[in-house]
Structure formats: structure tokens, C-alpha cells
């Protein structure tokens, strides 16, 4: 994050549209084309994960009345439609609103989740009885395992095309650096609380057979839904609704960001470069 903080102002001063513009400026057009192809494939796949997550989200909310596949189609239509109609400026504004909703939802959910299991002492006692490693910093793993988990995330953040696009959209270099500080604070708060809710969720569902396989290992498919299950099954209606609103915000925000990156690369790095060379920014 510190690296991004110092890079942000420079990216804004260069004022290119895409990460691949920076590759071309530093290397050559071949590097730009290879970068464009890589980004388009990677980000389309990542956007597809958001459609899939939205489908499961809708299926949970409707208690299976809408299948995950149908929900995935609905999510895709909504996310693609928003990306097409909104554009970069509107999406940045929506992301601010989404971020506020996420933080409020998570901050309210955590204490209610703890309370639903009888308090923090009850949560700790349950986890100590089931799997005390979940209360440790590394969950019983060694340092190399932790590095293997977090390093891809850090490297992804450093090469996140949407981050650089938003730096280029900032008013000035100072605004870009301020955005990094805001992003850092938001990420730390949201990720910490999400992990805490997931740990509490493990305690809540530690005896629920839906979350475990026949050999006693965790059912990973259900584990991925634990925060949503806590919101749907254990929270008061208002808090649960707000948590689901936060979930919608996460899915939509991530999905339209990935699609915006892809569409910008296609428009500028393919069509404007090789097909419609005289096209303007309009």
C-alpha cells in the first residue's frame, strides 16, 4: 500500500488512460498489446466470479426459489447494465456510497453476531473446543504458508488496473494520494471485520451439519456463504437487510470495476489503436 501511495501521484501526472498505456510509454507497443490481452482475459474471468457470487446470493435470499444459475444471469444483466449506463465518473460515485454501506453493515453485524452466540466468551469457548488454531494469528500454519497466501493479493493490488485508471481520473496528484489513504483505511476496516464475522460464524455453525462433510472437514461451498448465512438466519431483520445490501454493494462494485477496466482496454488499446485510429475520446 505504501508503494501505491508513492506511485499514485506519478501515475496521475503521466495521465494515461490504462495500465497498458504506461507499459507502452515505458517499453513498446508489443508490451502494450500483450498486457491488454492478459488484462482482458483475467478481468473477464474475475467479473464472471462476481456474476456467480451474485447468483448464489440471490438463491440464498429467495431460499432456493431462484436457482444459482438464474441468479447468475440476473446478476450479470444488472452489473453489465450499470457499467454501460454509468461510466467511470458515476461508478466512482457509486463506489463511495457502496463503501459507506459496506462499513456500516459490517460494523453492525459483528456485535449482533457475537451476541447471537451468547457473547464473546461463548464464541471463544466454542472455537477452543472445536479448533483452537482459528484463534491464532496464523491459524496453526507457518510463516511461509502465510506469505504464500498474502503475496498474490499484494502483487494483484500493485498491478490492479482499475486502481491506476482511477488515479488517472483524479483531479490532481494530491487527490490521487489522498485516495490511496482512504482506500487503505477502508480495506483494513472492512477486511478485519469480515474476517471477524467469519470466525464468529464458525462458532455459530460449529454443530450445523450443513457446514461439514461426512469426514468432519469443512464444507467449503457452505463456508463461502457463512457471512450471508449469519445475516439471513441470525440477525434482526434490519441488520440482516443492511448486511445483504452491503453484499450487493461488494458484488456490484467489484463486477462493474472489472468490466470498466476490460471495456476501457478494448476501446482504447484495440479499437482506437488498430481499427478506428481517428476516433476521439467521445
N, C-alpha and C positions, 0 to 999 in steps of 0.2 A: 504493500500500500504506500510505503514511503517512496518507492521507486516511481509509482504512478503519480504521486504528488509532484515530484520534481519534473516529470515528463510532461505533465498536463499543460503547463504554460508554454512550453516549446511547441507542443502539438498545435495549440491554438494560434501561435504566431505563424507557424507554417501554413495553417488554414487550408488544409486539403479536405476533401470530402470523405474519403475512405482510407482504411488502413493500407490498402494496396497502392493508393496514391503515394503514400510515404515510401513503400517498397520501390516504386518506380523512381522516385526522386533520389533515393539512396543508391539503388542498383541499376536496374534497366527494365524495359517493358516485359521481358520474359519473366522476370521475378514477379511483376505485377499480375501477369496472366495466370501463372501457377498459383499465386496467392489467392486470386479471385476464384479459381476453380475449387481450391481447398475450402475456402470460406463458404461458398455456395452449398457444397455438399454437406459440410459439417453443420451449418446453421439450419439447413432444411431438415436434417435428421433431428436436431435439437428441438426445432419447432414442432416436429411430429410427436416428440415426447410430451409436449405441452397439450397437444390435442388428446393424446392417450390419457394423460392425467386428468384433463377436464372431463373425459368420458367416465372415468371411474368416480370422479367427484359427483357428477350428475346421477350416476347409478346409486351411490350411497344416499344421496339426498332424496331420491324417489323410492328408496327401499327396493330397488331392483325393477321397478315398473318400466324404467327406461334402461335398456341394456348398455353396457360399457361401449359397445360398438356404435350404437345410435348416439350415445352421448358424445363420443369422439367426433362424429360427424357434425353435431350441433356446435361443439366447441370450435372445430375448425372453421365453420362458417362465421361464427361470431368474431373470432380472432382475426381471420383474414379480412372480413368486412371492416373491422375497426382500423386495421392497418391501412387499408386502401383509402378509407374516408378521412382518417385523422391526419396522417402525415407526421413529420418529425416534431414540429412545434407543439401540436396537440398531444402527441404521445408523451413528450417530456412533461407537459402539464398534468396529464393523466397519471404519470408515474409518481409525481409528487403526492397527488391525492391517494393513490394506491399505497404508497409508503406510509402515509399517516394512518390509513385504515389498518394496515398490517401491524404496526407498532401498538396501536390501541387494542386491537383484537388479541394479540399475544399477551400483552401486559394484563389484560383482564382474565384471560383463560388460565394462566398459570396458577394464581391463588385459588380460583374456583376448582381447578383440577386437584390441587393438593387437599383442599377442604373436602372434596367428594370422596377421598380415600381415608378420611379421618385425621388429616393433619400431616405435617412434615415428619414427625416421629414415626407415624404409621407407614409412610412411604419408605423411609429408610429401613425400618424393620423388615418390611416385605422384601425389599431388594437384597438386604443382607442374608435373608433366609433362602432366596432363590438364586441369586447370582451377585455376590458382593463386588465382583470386579467392575460392575457397571457404576459403582460409586467412586472408582478411582479415576485419575486423570487420563490414563492411557487404556483403561478397561482391561488391564491384565496383559496388554501387548508391549513389546519392546519398542525402543525409540525408532529403530529403522522401519518398523511397521507403520508407525505414526507418520514418519517422513514420507513413506510411500503413499499414504492416504492424502496428506495435505499438499504435497508438492504439485501434483497435477492441477489442483484447484488454484494454487498461487500462479502457476505458469499460465493457466487459462485466463486468469484475471489480467495478467500483464499483456496478453495478446487479444483481449476482448475487443472485437471490432466496434461494437456498439458504444463502448466507453470512449474510444477515440473519436467516433462520429459526434458524440455529444460534447466532447471537448471542443471540436471544431465549430459546433453550434453555439458555444458560449459567447457572451457579449465581449469578453476580453480575456487576457491571460489570467488576471486576478480572479475573475469569475470561475474559470476552469479549475484553479487551485482550491477555491472555496468549495466547489462541487465535490472534489475528492475528499475533503474533510467531512462534508455531510454524508457522503457515501460510506466512508469508513465508520462513522458513528452509527449509521443506520444498520449496516451489515453486522457490526459487533452486537448491537442490542437484539436485533431480530434473530440472528443465528443462536445466540446464547439462550434466549427464551425458548426458541423452537426445540433445541436440544433438551432443555429442562422439562418441557412439556412431554417430550417423547419418553424421557426417563420416568416421569410420573405415570405416564400412560402404561409403561411396562409393569409398574407396580399395580395399577388398577386392573389390568387384564392378565395378571400373572397366573390366574387359575381359570382363565377362559380358554376352552379347547379350540376355539376358532383361531387362536394366535399361535398354536403349537402343532407340530406334526406328530405322527404316531411314536417316533423315537424320542420325543421330548424337545427336539430342536425347534427354533423359532420359525414359524411360517412367514417367510419374507414378504410374500404378497400381502398378507394382512398387516405385517409390521409397517409396511409403507403407508398404510391408512390409519395408523394409530392416532395421529393428531386429529384427523377428521372424525374418527370414531369417538374420541373423547368429547369433541364438540357436539356431535349428534346425539350421543347416548348419555352423557354425564353432566352436561352443562345446562343451566337455566336457558329458557328459550331465547332471551335477548342476547346473552353472552354467546350461546351457540350460533345464533344467526350472524353475529358480528364476526365470529371466527370463520364461518363459511364465507362471509363477504371478504375477509382477509385472504382466504384460499383462492377465491375467484380473482382477487386483485393480483396475487402472485402468478397465477396461470396466465391471465390476460397480459400482464405487464411483461413477463418473460417471453411469451409467444409473439407478441407484436414487436418486441425489440429484435428478436431473431429474424423475423420476416422483414423488418425495416432494413436490417443490415444486408440481407440477401437481395432485396429489391434494389437497394442503392448500388450494390456491386454490379448487378445485372444491367441496370440503366446506365451507369457511368463507365464501367470497365469493359462492357461488351457492346451494348448498342451504340453508345456515344463514341466509343473508341474505334469500332470496326464497321458498324453498319450505318448509323446516322451521324456522320462526322460533323455535320454542320448544325446539329441540334443544339439549342440553347438550354439553359437551366430550367426553363419553363416546360 
